[in-house]
């Protein structure tokens, strides 16, 4: 019986330990302790992730602020460049200065013609013909001859008119 009583006492102890583990309150306490450990480890992991994100965000914000400032400076310089182009301070060719020099030379010739009272220079004739600067009184324009009034010239045209040789026939 000694063996059976020892066995019975051993089974009761084991039964008591297993009975404590099956107790709903102790089971809830164990679950809460496990949950507290999990929340603590998750909190540490989230804190590390947040620190990494915060460092990344500071770096990105700093670089974007610098690039925005550089872009604003570029915009201001390009706007000033466009204003210079529109106002004529910047030219892409020397055409305007060349033309202005030619106009000045031509104006000198016209002024010289005015002083002399002549209008026979080719420049004065061209200017008068184009209706440009007036150097003096304009010559009256000749009306163009009508088509019918033009004499037929031999060898010219497409053979519609009579030549002098045809009239004798």
Secondary structure, DSSP 8 states (H G I E B T S, - for coil): -HHHHHHHHHHHHHHHHHHHHT-HHHHHHHHHHHHHHHHHHHHHHHHHHHHHHHHHHHHHHHHHHHHHHHHHHHHHHHHHHHHHHHHTSS-SSSHHHHHHHHHHHHHHHHHHHHHHT---SHHHHHHHHHT-S--SS---------TTTS---TT-TTS-S--HHHHH-
